[in-house]
Amino acid sequence: MPYSPPKSRAPLILRCRVRWLLAAAASITAGATAAADVSVGLGAGADRGRVDCVDSFPCDRSNTHWKLSAGYRISETVDVQVVFFDAGRFKGGDTTPMGTEFGGKFEVSGFGVTGGYRWQLAPSWSLGGRAGLAAVRTRFDYADAAVGTARKTTLQPMVGLGLAYAVTPAVRLSLDYDVTLFKVHETRGSLQMLGLAAQYSF
């Protein structure tokens, strides 16, 4: 039988981090509005969770994600950003130390804070790089309902690249690629997100 850990305090910890991140975003917005350096964004696309697969349970590593962001531009090339993402669910499994296979569904979401640098490629085109940390929440629902659910929130690195086109001085469209990690119990994997995003600056 796979191990079922005791009820985790992760949801409470995540809520505390969410409140802190939202308060930080509100503070950034309040302090920078006059300088027109604040931006909000919305994005969505495909993602892939690199989970383990076992022969006794179907494996599906692909899904879709969406994300919300709030940013503050420090200079023409440097900014900071608060982001929330929901990567949906993945099917996978693992093997216990006793050699028993088990399967289930992973559900991954999180909040992150990143710093970014933008290179201007042409008058309307730019390439941006981001790096920071994310509080990633992972829930695993065992295929055997009698075993229950495992949850874990971990602090993970988060990096990304984005190719952007400025439709107007205030509106920017981008193709974003973001990578982070997730973990629940002793099972871990990488999360890769590729999608389109729209950003509005004011």
N, C-alpha and C positions, 0 to 999 in steps of 0.2 A: 504493500500500500504506500502511496506517496505521502510525504510528510505534509501535515496541515498545521501551519503555525498558529499561535494564539492571535486573537483579534489585535490588529495593529492600531497604533495611534496616528498612522500616516494621514488619514483624512483631516484630523485636527491640525496636524503640522502643516499640511498643504493649505488649509484655510488661513492659517496665520500668515504664511508666506504670500498668499494671494492678497490679503489685506495690505501687507507691507508694500507689495509691488504696485498695487492700485494707488496707494497713498503716494508712493514715489512718482508715479506717472502724473497724478494730479498736481503735485508740487512742481514738477517740471513744466507742466502746462501753464500753471498760474504765474510762474516766474518768467516765462519766455514769450507769452502771447504778443506783447507789445513789439517784440523784435521780429515777429513773423517767422520764428524758427521752429515751430511745432509742426509735427506731421502725424497723421493717423493712416493706417493701412489695413487692407483686407486681402487675403490671398487663399487660394485653394489649388489642389492638384493631386497627383498620384504619390504614393509613398510605398516604402518597402521595409518591413521589419525582419531583420536577419535572426529568425528564431530557429531552434533545432527542430528536426523532423524525426519521427519514429515510424516504423513500418505499420504499427497497429492503429494509427490515427491519421486522418487526412491532414495535409499540410497546405496552408495558403498564406504566403508571406506578403501579398499585395493588398492594398486598400487605397482609400482616398483620405486626404487631410484638409483641414482649414486652419487659418491662423488670423489673429488680430494683433495689431501692433500700435504703439505710440512712441514717437521719437522726438528727440531734441537735437538740433544741429548746433554743435559747438563752434564750428568754423565752416568754410566752404567745402572742406574735404572730410571733416571728422564729425561723427554724431554718436549718440547713445540711444538705445532702443529697449523698450519693454515689450515682450511678445508672449501671447498665449497661443498654444497649438493643441489640436486634437487630432491624433493620427488614426483613429478608428480601431478596428480589431484585426488580429492575425491569429491563424490557427497553427498550432505547433505542439511540441511535447518535449520530453526529456526522459532520463532514466534515473531511478533512485540508486543510492549506494548498494542496495541489495540486488540490482539488476532488473528491476521491474519497470517496464515502460508505462508512461502515462501521457495523456494528451489533454488539450483544452484550448481556451481562447485567451489571448493577451489583449488587453485594452490599455493604450498608452496616451497620456496627455501631459502637459506641463506648462510652466511659466519660466521665462528666461530673461536675463539682462545681458545685452551685448554692446560692444563698442564697434564702430564701423569706420572704414576709410574708403573714400571714393576717388577713382581715377577718371578724369574726363577724357574720353576717347575721341569725341567729335562734339560739335555744338549741341546736339540733342542726345548723344549717347554717352553712357558712363558704365564703368564696371566697379562694383562695390564688394569689399570683403568684410566679414564680420567674425567676431570671436567673443565668447563669454561663457556664462554658466547658466544652467537650467535646473530647476527642481522638477524632476520627471516622476510622475506617478504611474505605476504599473499595477494593473489588476489581472490576476489569472484565475479564470473559472475552469475548474477541472471538469472533464467530460463526465466523470463519475460524480453525479450530484451529491452522493453520500459523503464525499471527501470535503466539499465546500469550496472556499475561495481564499486565495492568498493575495495580499496587497503589500506594496512597498513604495516609498518615495525616497529617491536618492538624488544627490547633487551631482550633475554630470556636465562635462564640457559640451559646448555647442558652437559650431562653426558654420559658415555659409558663404556663398558667392551669389551675386545678382547682376544680371545684365539689364540695364534700365534705359528706357526711352522717355524723354520729357515731351509729353503731348503739349503742355503749356508750362509756364513757369511754376504753376501750382500743382499740376497733375502729372504723375509719373507712372508708367507701366513697366513691370520688370518680370524677368524669368529668374526665379530664385531656386537655389539648391542648398538645402540645409541638412546638417548631420548632427545627431546626438546619440546617446546610449541609454539603455533602460535595463532594469534588473528587478526580478521578483524572486524571493527565496534564494536559491543558488543558481537560477537560470538568468542569463543575460544575453543581450544582443545589441545590434546597432540599428538606428532608425534613420532612413534616408528619405527626404521629402523634396520633390521636384514639382513646381507649380508656377502659376501666374499670379501676380499681385498688383493691386492698384494702390497708390499712395497719394494723399492730398495734403499739401502744406499750407499753413495759414499763419 
